């Protein structure tokens, strides 16, 4: 999202490259200290709860996990 904002800003090429480099440096510093569940765990939980919000996910209509056939492979 930040990369897109920088690219849409009316900056010269050198300024744009510099801004992206600074954003990358900052994000790498923050990532060293981040705690909590991984992205994979977050996506899995959201997938399991999608039926509570009308059953819609990026994969289409979803059913409650307890109503899925046992041999269904998880998409996420």
WOPE-V600809 format. One record per residue. N is the residue number from 0. RES is the residue in three letters. PSI is psi in whole degrees, 0 to 359 (NA if undefined). Layout:
n:N res:RES psi:PSI
n:N res:RES psi:PSI
This chain:
n:0 res:UNK psi:314
n:1 res:UNK psi:322
n:2 res:UNK psi:317
n:3 res:UNK psi:318
n:4 res:UNK psi:319
n:5 res:UNK psi:318
n:6 res:UNK psi:329
n:7 res:UNK psi:340
n:8 res:UNK psi:152
n:9 res:UNK psi:76
n:10 res:UNK psi:156
n:11 res:UNK psi:166
n:12 res:UNK psi:314
n:13 res:UNK psi:318
n:14 res:UNK psi:320
n:15 res:UNK psi:314
n:16 res:UNK psi:317
n:17 res:UNK psi:317
n:18 res:UNK psi:317
n:19 res:UNK psi:322
n:20 res:UNK psi:317
n:21 res:UNK psi:319
n:22 res:UNK psi:318
n:23 res:UNK psi:315
n:24 res:UNK psi:314
n:25 res:UNK psi:316
n:26 res:UNK psi:324
n:27 res:UNK psi:323
n:28 res:UNK psi:316
n:29 res:UNK psi:320
n:30 res:UNK psi:335
n:31 res:UNK psi:335
n:32 res:UNK psi:1
n:33 res:UNK psi:135
n:34 res:UNK psi:169
n:35 res:UNK psi:187
n:36 res:UNK psi:154
n:37 res:UNK psi:166
n:38 res:UNK psi:320
n:39 res:UNK psi:319
n:40 res:UNK psi:320
n:41 res:UNK psi:314
n:42 res:UNK psi:319
n:43 res:UNK psi:316
n:44 res:UNK psi:317
n:45 res:UNK psi:321
n:46 res:UNK psi:316
n:47 res:UNK psi:331
n:48 res:UNK psi:0
n:49 res:UNK psi:328
n:50 res:UNK psi:336
n:51 res:UNK psi:341
n:52 res:UNK psi:32
n:53 res:UNK psi:357
n:54 res:UNK psi:16
n:55 res:UNK psi:134
n:56 res:UNK psi:180
n:57 res:UNK psi:345
n:58 res:UNK psi:353
n:59 res:UNK psi:205
n:60 res:UNK psi:134
n:61 res:UNK psi:148
n:62 res:UNK psi:164
n:63 res:UNK psi:142
n:64 res:UNK psi:326
n:65 res:UNK psi:349
n:66 res:UNK psi:0
n:67 res:UNK psi:145
n:68 res:UNK psi:148
n:69 res:UNK psi:330
n:70 res:UNK psi:8
n:71 res:UNK psi:127
n:72 res:UNK psi:136
n:73 res:UNK psi:138
n:74 res:UNK psi:332
n:75 res:UNK psi:NA
